[in-house]
């Protein structure tokens, strides 16, 4: 599966344990409904071993990061925060790992996988995991 299979606009369809994840990650409660019912747009392009990823939310925010698989880089998230992140792509799974998500040493990890018209994200903050499913 090419990385471009992740391209497109994805609408939130369902989630499991998302409230617990958002609370653990310290996301302000006023953003929870937007996150749970929102859309996300991913656009990937690849030139040699460099990948450019533009990620846009339904609130108009957009960020673009360029990286190489398996190499740590300074990623800017939709929340505007920069984190050292390593992204790998293996077996059709796009995995983002951050050793310090919150400035307190808490590890975070997001595994994204596309199957047909569904994008599944399994996201972990410390010991709390949530699953989100988006529909194209």
ChimeraX attribute file (.defattr): number of C-alpha atoms within 10 A of each C-alpha:
attribute: neighborCount
match mode: 1-to-1
recipient: residues
	/A:1	11
	/A:2	7
	/A:3	16
	/A:4	12
	/A:5	17
	/A:6	24
	/A:7	16
	/A:8	13
	/A:9	17
	/A:10	20
	/A:11	19
	/A:12	20
	/A:13	17
	/A:14	14
	/A:15	17
	/A:16	13
	/A:17	12
	/A:18	19
	/A:19	16
	/A:20	13
	/A:21	20
	/A:22	19
	/A:23	13
	/A:24	15
	/A:25	17
	/A:26	10
	/A:27	14
	/A:28	9
	/A:29	11
	/A:30	8
	/A:31	10
	/A:32	15
	/A:33	10
	/A:34	14
	/A:35	17
	/A:36	16
	/A:37	14
	/A:38	16
	/A:39	19
	/A:40	18
	/A:41	17
	/A:42	18
	/A:43	17
	/A:44	18
	/A:45	13
	/A:46	14
	/A:47	7
	/A:48	6
	/A:49	8
	/A:50	12
	/A:51	15
	/A:52	15
	/A:53	17
	/A:54	15
	/A:55	19
	/A:56	19
	/A:57	18
	/A:58	15
	/A:59	12
	/A:60	7
	/A:61	12
	/A:62	18
	/A:63	15
	/A:64	16
	/A:65	15
	/A:66	16
	/A:67	19
	/A:68	16
	/A:69	18
	/A:70	14
	/A:71	11
	/A:72	15
	/A:73	18
	/A:74	15
	/A:75	19
	/A:76	16
	/A:77	16
	/A:78	16
	/A:79	10
	/A:80	11
	/A:81	11
	/A:82	13
	/A:83	19
	/A:84	15
	/A:85	22
	/A:86	20
	/A:87	19
	/A:88	14
	/A:89	16
	/A:90	9
	/A:91	7
	/A:92	15
	/A:93	18
	/A:94	18
	/A:95	21
	/A:96	18
	/A:97	21
	/A:98	22
	/A:99	17
	/A:100	16
	/A:101	20
	/A:102	15
	/A:103	9
	/A:104	8
	/A:105	11
	/A:106	14
	/A:107	16
	/A:108	21
	/A:109	21
	/A:110	21
	/A:111	18
	/A:112	20
	/A:113	20
	/A:114	20
	/A:115	11
	/A:116	9
	/A:117	11
	/A:118	17
	/A:119	20
	/A:120	21
	/A:121	21
	/A:122	17
	/A:123	21
	/A:124	19
	/A:125	20
	/A:126	17
	/A:127	10
	/A:128	16
	/A:129	19
	/A:130	18
	/A:131	18
	/A:132	18
	/A:133	19
	/A:134	21
	/A:135	16
	/A:136	18
